[in-house]
Amino acid sequence: MSKYTREDIIRIVDEEDVAFIRLQFCDLFGVPKNIAIPSSGLEKALDNKYAFDGISVEGFVRNEESDMYLYPDLDSFDIYPWRPQAGKVARMFCNVYAADNKPFSGDPRHVLKQVVEKANGMGLNIKVNPLPEFFLFDYDDNGQPTTGTKERAGYFDVAPLDQGENVRREIILNLEEMGFNISSSHHEIAPAQHEIQFGGEEAVRAADMVMTFRMAVKTIAKKHGLYATFMPKPVEGISGSGMHMSFIAEDKDGKNIFAGESGALSETAKQFVAGILYHVKGMTLITNPIVNSYKRLVPGYDAPVDISWSSNSANRSALIRISSDLDLNPQVEVRNPDATCNPYLAIALLLAAGLDGIEKKMTPPEAVSTRNGGAEKELDVLPLTLGEAIYAYQSDSFVKGVLGDEIYNKVLTAKKAEWKEFRTCVTKWEIDKYLNNF
């Protein structure tokens, strides 16, 4: 059942003195885009008549068909609490359509919706709980962001050691006004690193929430004179930031079908795990999309390295852990993604891989409790570099099948160019290491 009708939106905009509405979507790489319209244009927006030039958006290029249309998702309507309260600003996430009134195949939100429809057709309602981490750094005297911080707090520290406590508080209050179910927040392991946890939601809304979360964190941090970054490894020698994703599969009655008898894991859950493990290498270019992502995925910093799974939360090097609450409500937690990913594409691929495991009744390898523990042979590992991720992406046709030719090829072209740019860059490390010796 829909949350809002067309008439609801028109009424709320009038009653709440909303002056502007942002029609929001994202490009191929998860960068938010929008068209801002005055409230006088609301009915035109609700009639799906706002067009934009796709050539101007990264990954949306179609020389023969540049005009694209925004179809608002009415249930995504929300007012930004951090914007002025006189002449408020609201937003609606939009699906992108081509001029022929058909969904644009290069729209990341459309890709995720297709996978969700497949899950629903299998009798599964999937909920996703993303856990994005971030750093709060100082600006320099010229107003440019740095990786510097004056604080030295660590895991679960409190003020005055934790200097981001008030920032997190304001973020949470704003997000709760937008319907987020915030479960907890705390200082993370590294200085200036933070985590805010919110409850699981249906997959498309979960991806929408990641987009909103990143915007809220950056906007509110700046109000406090701090720069928020979701860069996976901004500082060498300390833990990086990930975005673990937990999946729950429910049947039509709301029962968690990952739960087996007597607290055990169900066969469906094991098949779901097996599908993700089988396809994870090919998906890593999407879940960990930048050069810096692979500086985080190294041993010693609570980040996953092995392509393995653990039936408990003790093995912090495992790619997948099974987490549960006191009601024995198991969740499949995938630990390698980071928040630089396009959340629509990342969730779509992880979910599709899990469904592939269920459809093919895959069997996961033996669960391990510690790194290499319980395994008879050396465990396979995630790609070590963006270059290895590109190779793995090209080696798994399943990924192309989920993303479609348009997105698949544009991601490949862009990431090959990014990797070439990095490989040809002479870094300060190389100068310091070699110049004096050779």
Secondary structure, DSSP 8 states (H G I E B T S, - for coil): --S--HHHHHHHHHHTTEEEEEEEEE-TTS-EEEEEEEGGGHHHHHTT-EEEEGGGSTT---TT--EEEEEE-GGG-EE-TTS-SSSEEEEEEEEEEETTSSB-TT-HHHHHHHHHHHHHHTT-EEEEEEEEEEEEEEB-TTS-B-S--S----TT--TTT-TTHHHHHHHHHHHHHTT--EEEEEE-SSTTEEEEEE--EEHHHHHHHHHHHHHHHHHHHHHTTEEEE--S-SSTTS----EEEEEEEE-TT--BTTB-GGG-B-HHHHHHHHHHHHHHHHHHHHHS-STTHHHHSSTTSS---EEEEESSS--TTEEEEEE--TT---EEEE----TTS-HHHHHHHHHHHHHHHHHTT-------SSTTTT-SS---B--SSHHHHHHHHHH-HHHHHHHHHHHHHHHHHHHHHHHHHHHT---HHHHHHHTTT-
